[in-house]
Amino acid sequence: MRSRLSLAGLPLDRRAELPLYQQLAAALRPRILDGSLPAGTRLPGSRAMAVELGCSRAIVQAACDLLYAEGYLQSTPRGGVRIAAVAKGDAPAAGEQPAPRLSGRWQAMLDIDYVSDLGSPFSSGTPDLEEFPFELWARLLRQSWQKPRADLCRAMSPLGWAPLRAATAEYLGAVRGLLCRPEEVVITPASAGALDLCCRMLLDPGDEVWVEEPGFIEARSSLLAAGARLVPVPVDGKGLVVAEGIRRAPKARLAVVTPSHQFPLGIAMALDRRLELLDWARRQESWIIEDDYNSEFRHRESMAAALKSLDRSGRVIYLGTFSKVMLPSLRLGYLVAHPGFVEAFGRGRARIDVHSAGTAQPALAAFLSEGHLLRYLRRMRKLYAARQQAVLAAIDELLPDLLEVAPTAAGLHLTALFTPAMAARMTDREASARSGQAGNYIQPLSQCYLGPPDRQGLVIGYGRLRAEEAQPRLAAVAARLRA
């Protein structure tokens, strides 16, 4: 004789958002799958179940209808409703989550030794959000969406909203001296998203890629996720050592560089190195991705020209972002490339993520075309220059025997190299850990290396650091380093 269903231990929570009939079905499914309720078990009548559960008969009937439709229950002639014979899978234990089997490329990306410093006052890439003109930005968003144009409500071009592409081209001419046409501009999910899409477009698994050593960790993640074989190329006082890159991987498919403001050392690539790099790319039919990292925040009058401005063979893909100069959550950036590249990029992107989020694009176009971003940048350059000077003064007062640091002409960070005395005391990772204990985590320079580091230091951001906070916070760091 078949057993009857017991409803003991199946409480229904009337305060939960999940409807009661779904709660009942959810409680019965795992019991059926793990064999606690064997096939053939007969269900009591809906009225009897409702009485035992303390709910309405309609709730029981709705739960049974759902389980019947899913194949967990079956009706038999003169036998009422019974538990169906369901194939028993390897049902996980309660609360157990399956461990995903990752691809080798994804695991290689996760294996990068990386600790985020975004919550630290010394974060190397975070702008000051308190100075952003939020009221103005909110007004531009309202103007775009109170009575939106029809084209804003439909899917956009994979290349971006046309007025924003035109405004970006004009902005780059004014800020970077980079003369380009709107048809050469693509709106992307910030520079990180642009790099990811370019890697998928240009690289096959196993392709060699030059990366700066030391260099930008986030860029390496996208390259590894694309299956690239990274070739570290050293950086000296003139920037990327192109001759060494040619020696190590002469037929590399791609080089990823930060020539105007190298991360993390802050060096601008010399003209002869730029021409050497362009010549290599032209001869090998390779590509160069130029990440123009934080060049908008240039503290001196002299402006290092973009590598793209020297490109005559169309081998340079120029990347930039509005996220770091405006709001990190904006997640909008751009690439500038030869129209042939842009056309192929757009056709492929239409099959992947269609286009960048469109909500902010019209407001951003107005923010650019009405000159608001240029005015904001002029104000922020002065602010960041003062903060850099405050950090330099604090290091000179508190840590002159342990850190060597020089001002840079751009960006939101300084790289302080260890003196021999400091290198004899501890590694930069130990120094980073000690500063973090005081609530002032500072990124270790060695984290930016693929191979063994040839120097030790700290990457000290000041974008979020008020000038008056530099001395007390670095005093706390100094106390930890000297302990």
C-alpha positions in Angstrom: 0.0 0.0 0.0 1.4 3.4 -1.0 2.2 5.9 1.8 0.2 9.1 2.3 1.8 12.5 2.2 2.6 14.1 5.6 2.6 17.9 5.7 4.5 18.1 8.9 7.3 20.7 8.8 5.8 22.7 5.9 5.0 26.0 7.5 3.8 28.9 5.3 5.1 32.4 6.0 2.3 34.9 5.4 4.8 37.8 5.9 7.0 36.7 3.0 6.7 38.3 -0.5 6.5 34.9 -2.2 2.8 33.9 -2.6 1.7 31.0 -0.3 1.0 28.6 -3.2 4.5 29.1 -4.5 5.9 28.6 -0.9 4.0 25.2 -0.7 5.3 24.1 -4.2 8.8 25.2 -3.3 8.7 23.1 -0.1 7.5 20.0 -1.9 9.9 20.0 -4.9 13.1 19.1 -3.0 11.3 16.3 -1.1 10.2 14.8 -4.3 13.6 15.1 -5.9 15.6 13.6 -3.0 13.2 10.7 -2.5 11.7 11.8 0.8 8.4 11.7 -0.9 8.7 8.5 -3.1 6.9 8.0 -6.3 3.3 6.8 -5.8 2.7 8.7 -2.6 -0.9 9.8 -2.6 -1.9 13.3 -1.8 -4.7 13.9 0.6 -7.7 15.8 -0.8 -7.2 19.6 -1.2 -9.7 20.3 1.6 -7.8 18.0 4.1 -4.4 19.6 3.1 -5.8 23.1 3.5 -7.0 22.2 7.0 -3.6 20.7 8.0 -1.7 23.7 6.6 -4.1 26.3 7.9 -4.7 27.9 4.6 -7.4 28.2 2.0 -8.3 25.3 -0.4 -7.5 27.6 -3.3 -3.9 27.9 -2.2 -3.5 24.1 -2.1 -5.2 23.7 -5.5 -2.9 26.4 -7.1 0.2 24.7 -5.7 -0.9 21.3 -7.0 -1.7 22.7 -10.4 1.8 24.2 -10.6 3.5 20.9 -9.6 1.3 19.0 -11.9 2.2 21.2 -14.8 5.9 20.8 -13.9 5.7 17.0 -13.9 6.0 16.4 -10.2 2.5 15.1 -9.7 0.3 12.7 -11.8 -3.3 11.7 -11.7 -4.3 8.0 -11.8 -7.8 6.4 -12.5 -9.6 6.1 -9.2 -6.2 6.8 -7.5 -6.4 10.5 -7.0 -3.3 12.6 -7.2 0.1 11.0 -6.5 3.8 11.8 -6.6 5.2 11.2 -10.1 8.3 9.2 -10.8 10.9 11.9 -11.2 14.5 11.2 -12.2 16.7 11.9 -9.1 19.5 14.2 -9.9 22.4 15.1 -7.7 20.4 17.5 -5.7 22.6 19.9 -3.6 22.2 20.0 0.1 20.2 22.8 1.6 22.1 26.1 1.2 24.8 24.5 -1.0 25.8 26.4 -4.1 27.3 24.7 -7.1 31.0 25.6 -7.8 31.3 26.9 -11.4 33.8 25.3 -13.7 35.7 28.3 -15.0 37.4 28.6 -18.3 41.2 28.7 -18.1 41.2 32.3 -19.4 38.8 33.4 -16.8 40.7 31.7 -14.0 44.0 33.2 -15.2 42.3 36.7 -14.9 41.2 35.9 -11.3 44.6 34.7 -10.4 46.1 38.2 -10.9 47.3 39.4 -7.5 45.0 42.4 -7.0 43.5 44.3 -4.1 41.1 47.1 -4.8 41.9 50.5 -3.2 38.7 52.2 -4.2 37.6 52.7 -0.6 40.9 54.3 0.5 41.6 58.0 0.6 44.7 57.2 -1.3 42.9 55.4 -4.1 45.0 55.9 -7.3 42.1 56.3 -9.7 39.2 57.9 -8.0 38.1 61.5 -8.6 36.6 63.9 -6.0 32.8 63.5 -6.3 32.0 66.3 -3.8 33.0 68.9 -6.4 30.8 67.6 -9.2 28.0 69.9 -10.4 25.1 67.5 -9.6 22.4 70.1 -9.9 23.5 71.0 -13.4 23.8 67.3 -14.3 20.3 66.6 -13.0 18.9 69.4 -15.0 20.4 68.1 -18.2 19.0 64.6 -17.5 15.5 66.1 -16.9 15.7 68.1 -20.1 16.5 64.9 -22.0 13.8 62.7 -20.6 10.8 64.9 -19.7 9.7 64.8 -23.3 12.3 62.5 -25.0 13.0 62.3 -28.7 11.7 59.0 -30.2 15.2 57.9 -31.2 16.3 58.0 -27.5 13.7 55.5 -26.6 14.6 52.9 -29.2 17.8 50.9 -29.4 20.7 53.1 -30.4 23.5 52.6 -32.9 26.2 50.3 -31.6 28.6 53.2 -32.3 26.7 55.5 -29.9 24.2 58.4 -30.2 25.3 60.6 -33.1 25.2 63.9 -31.2 27.4 62.5 -28.5 29.9 61.2 -31.0 30.1 64.7 -32.6 30.4 66.4 -29.2 33.2 63.9 -28.1 35.1 64.6 -31.3 34.9 68.4 -30.6 35.9 67.8 -26.9 39.0 65.8 -27.9 40.1 68.5 -30.2 39.8 71.1 -27.5 41.3 69.1 -24.6 43.8 66.8 -26.2 44.5 68.5 -29.5 43.3 65.3 -31.2 41.6 66.2 -34.5 39.1 63.5 -35.4 35.7 63.2 -37.1 32.5 62.0 -35.5 32.6 58.9 -37.7 35.9 57.9 -36.1 34.4 58.0 -32.6 32.6 55.1 -30.8 30.8 55.5 -27.5 31.7 52.6 -25.3 31.1 51.3 -21.7 34.1 53.4 -20.4 37.7 52.6 -21.4 37.6 49.2 -19.7 34.6 48.1 -21.8 36.2 49.4 -24.9 39.4 47.5 -24.2 37.4 44.3 -23.6 35.5 44.6 -26.9 38.8 45.4 -28.8 40.5 42.4 -27.4 37.6 40.1 -28.5 37.7 41.8 -32.0 41.5 41.6 -32.5 42.9 38.7 -30.6 42.8 34.9 -31.0 43.7 32.7 -28.0 47.5 32.6 -27.7 48.2 35.8 -29.5 51.1 37.8 -28.0 50.4 41.2 -26.6 53.0 43.8 -25.3 52.1 45.2 -21.9 54.0 47.8 -19.9 56.1 46.6 -17.0 55.0 47.9 -14.5 51.6 48.5 -15.9 47.8 48.8 -15.5 46.4 45.7 -13.8 42.9 46.1 -15.1 44.1 46.1 -18.7 45.8 42.8 -18.2 42.6 41.3 -16.9 40.8 42.0 -20.2 43.7 40.6 -22.2 43.9 37.4 -20.2 40.1 36.9 -20.5 40.6 37.1 -24.3 43.2 34.3 -24.1 46.2 36.6 -24.9 49.8 35.7 -24.0 51.1 38.7 -22.2 54.6 39.9 -22.9 55.9 42.3 -20.3 58.0 45.1 -21.8 60.0 47.3 -19.4 59.5 51.0 -19.0 62.4 53.4 -18.4 62.7 57.2 -18.2 61.6 57.6 -21.9 58.6 55.2 -21.6 58.1 51.8 -23.2 61.4 50.3 -24.3 60.2 49.4 -27.9 63.5 47.7 -28.8 63.1 45.2 -25.9 59.5 44.5 -27.0 60.7 43.7 -30.5 63.4 41.4 -29.1 60.9 39.6 -26.9 57.9 39.3 -29.3 58.6 40.8 -32.7 55.3 39.6 -34.2 53.0 40.5 -31.3 49.5 41.2 -32.4 48.9 44.1 -30.1 50.6 46.6 -27.8 48.7 48.3 -24.9 50.3 51.5 -23.8 49.7 54.6 -21.7 52.1 57.0 -23.5 50.9 60.4 -22.3 50.9 59.5 -18.6 52.2 56.0 -18.0 50.5 54.1 -15.2 51.9 53.8 -12.6 55.2 55.7 -13.1 53.7 58.9 -14.6 56.2 59.1 -17.5 55.4 60.6 -20.9 56.8 58.5 -23.8 59.5 60.3 -25.7 59.0 61.2 -29.3 61.6 58.8 -30.7 60.0 55.9 -28.8 56.6 56.9 -30.1 57.9 56.9 -33.7 59.6 53.6 -33.1 56.4 52.0 -31.8 54.4 53.3 -34.7 56.9 52.1 -37.2 56.9 48.6 -35.6 53.1 48.4 -35.8 53.0 49.5 -39.4 55.6 47.0 -40.5 54.1 44.1 -38.6 50.5 45.1 -39.3 50.0 45.0 -35.6 47.7 47.2 -33.4 48.4 49.7 -30.7 45.8 50.5 -28.0 46.5 53.9 -26.5 44.9 54.3 -23.1 45.0 58.1 -22.5 45.0 57.6 -18.7 44.0 60.8 -16.8 45.6 63.1 -19.3 42.7 65.6 -18.9 44.0 66.4 -15.4 47.3 67.9 -16.6 48.7 70.3 -14.0 51.1 72.1 -16.2 50.7 74.1 -19.3 52.6 71.8 -21.5 50.4 69.1 -22.9 51.8 65.8 -24.2 50.2 65.0 -27.5 48.3 61.8 -28.0 50.1 59.1 -29.8 47.1 58.8 -32.1 47.9 62.3 -33.4 51.1 60.9 -35.0 49.4 57.8 -36.5 49.4 57.8 -40.3 48.7 54.1 -40.9 45.5 53.7 -38.9 47.1 51.2 -36.4 46.4 53.2 -33.2 43.1 52.7 -31.3 42.7 55.6 -28.9 40.7 54.9 -25.6 39.3 57.4 -23.1 36.7 57.7 -20.5 34.3 60.2 -19.0 33.9 58.0 -15.8 37.2 59.2 -14.3 36.8 62.8 -15.1 33.1 63.0 -14.1 31.4 60.1 -12.2 32.8 56.5 -11.9 29.3 55.1 -12.1 28.6 56.9 -15.4 30.4 54.0 -17.3 30.7 55.9 -20.6 33.8 56.3 -22.6 35.0 56.3 -26.2 37.4 55.0 -28.7 38.8 56.8 -31.7 40.0 54.7 -34.7 40.2 54.5 -38.4 36.7 54.4 -40.0 37.3 50.9 -41.4 38.0 49.6 -37.9 35.0 51.5 -36.5 32.7 49.9 -39.2 33.9 46.4 -38.3 33.7 47.1 -34.6 30.1 48.3 -34.9 28.9 45.3 -36.9 30.4 42.9 -34.3 29.2 44.9 -31.3 25.7 44.8 -32.6 25.8 41.0 -32.0 27.3 41.2 -28.5 25.9 44.0 -26.3 24.1 46.1 -28.9 25.2 49.6 -27.6 26.2 51.4 -24.5 23.5 52.5 -22.0 21.6 55.3 -23.6 20.0 57.1 -20.7 22.9 59.4 -19.9 24.1 59.9 -23.5 22.0 63.0 -24.4 22.8 64.7 -21.1 26.5 64.0 -21.6 26.3 65.4 -25.1 24.9 68.6 -23.7 27.4 68.7 -20.9 30.1 68.6 -23.5 28.7 70.8 -26.2 27.7 73.6 -23.8 31.2 73.7 -22.4 30.4 72.5 -18.9 33.0 69.7 -18.8 35.8 72.1 -20.0 34.9 74.5 -17.2 34.8 71.7 -14.7 38.2 70.4 -15.8 39.8 73.8 -15.4 38.6 74.0 -11.8 39.5 70.4 -11.0 43.1 70.8 -12.4 43.8 73.5 -9.9 42.3 71.5 -7.1 44.3 68.3 -7.9 47.5 70.3 -8.4 47.1 71.7 -4.9 46.5 68.2 -3.5 49.5 66.9 -5.2 51.6 69.6 -3.7 50.2 68.8 -0.2 51.2 65.2 -0.6 54.7 66.1 -1.8 55.2 68.5 1.1 54.0 65.9 3.6 56.3 63.2 2.3 59.2 65.6 2.3 58.5 66.4 5.9 57.6 63.0 7.3 59.3 60.4 5.1 62.3 62.0 3.2 64.6 59.2 4.2 62.2 56.4 3.1 60.5 57.6 0.0 61.7 59.3 -3.2 58.9 61.1 -5.2 58.8 63.7 -7.8 55.9 65.8 -9.1 54.1 64.6 -12.2 52.4 66.8 -14.8 49.1 65.0 -14.9 46.8 62.5 -13.2 45.5 61.7 -9.8 48.4 59.8 -8.2 52.1 59.9 -7.4 54.5 56.9 -7.3 56.9 57.1 -4.4 59.9 54.8 -4.9 61.7 53.3 -1.9 65.1 54.6 -0.8 67.7 51.9 -0.1 67.1 52.5 3.6 63.4 51.8 3.2 64.0 48.7 0.9 66.2 47.3 3.6 63.3 47.6 6.2 60.4 46.0 4.3 58.8 45.2 1.0 56.2 47.5 -0.5 53.5 44.9 0.1 54.4 44.9 3.8 54.3 48.7 3.7 50.9 48.6 2.0 49.6 46.2 4.7 50.9 48.5 7.5 49.3 51.6 6.0 46.0 49.7 5.6 46.0 48.9 9.3 45.8 52.7 9.9 42.9 53.0 7.6 45.0 54.4 4.8 45.6 51.6 2.3 48.1 52.5 -0.4 48.7 50.3 -3.4 52.1 48.6 -3.6 54.0 49.3 -6.8 55.1 45.6 -7.1 51.4 44.7 -7.6 51.7 46.4 -11.1 54.4 43.9 -12.3 53.8 40.6 -14.2 57.3 39.4 -13.2 59.6 40.0 -10.3 59.6 43.8 -9.6 62.9 45.6 -10.2 61.9 48.4 -7.8 59.7 48.9 -4.7 57.4 51.7 -4.0 53.9 53.0 -3.2 51.2 54.4 -5.6 49.7 57.3 -3.7 46.4 58.6 -5.0 45.2 62.1 -4.1 42.0 62.5 -6.1 39.8 62.0 -3.0 42.3 63.4 -0.5 41.7 67.0 0.7 44.9 69.1 0.9 44.4 69.6 4.6 44.2 65.8 5.2 47.5 64.9 3.5 49.7 65.7 6.4 47.8 63.9 9.2 47.0 60.9 7.1 50.6 60.5 5.9 51.8 61.1 9.5 49.7 58.0 10.5 51.2 56.0 7.6 54.7 57.2 8.6 54.2 56.0 12.2 53.3 52.5 10.9 56.2 52.4 8.5 58.7 53.4 11.3 57.2 51.1 13.9 
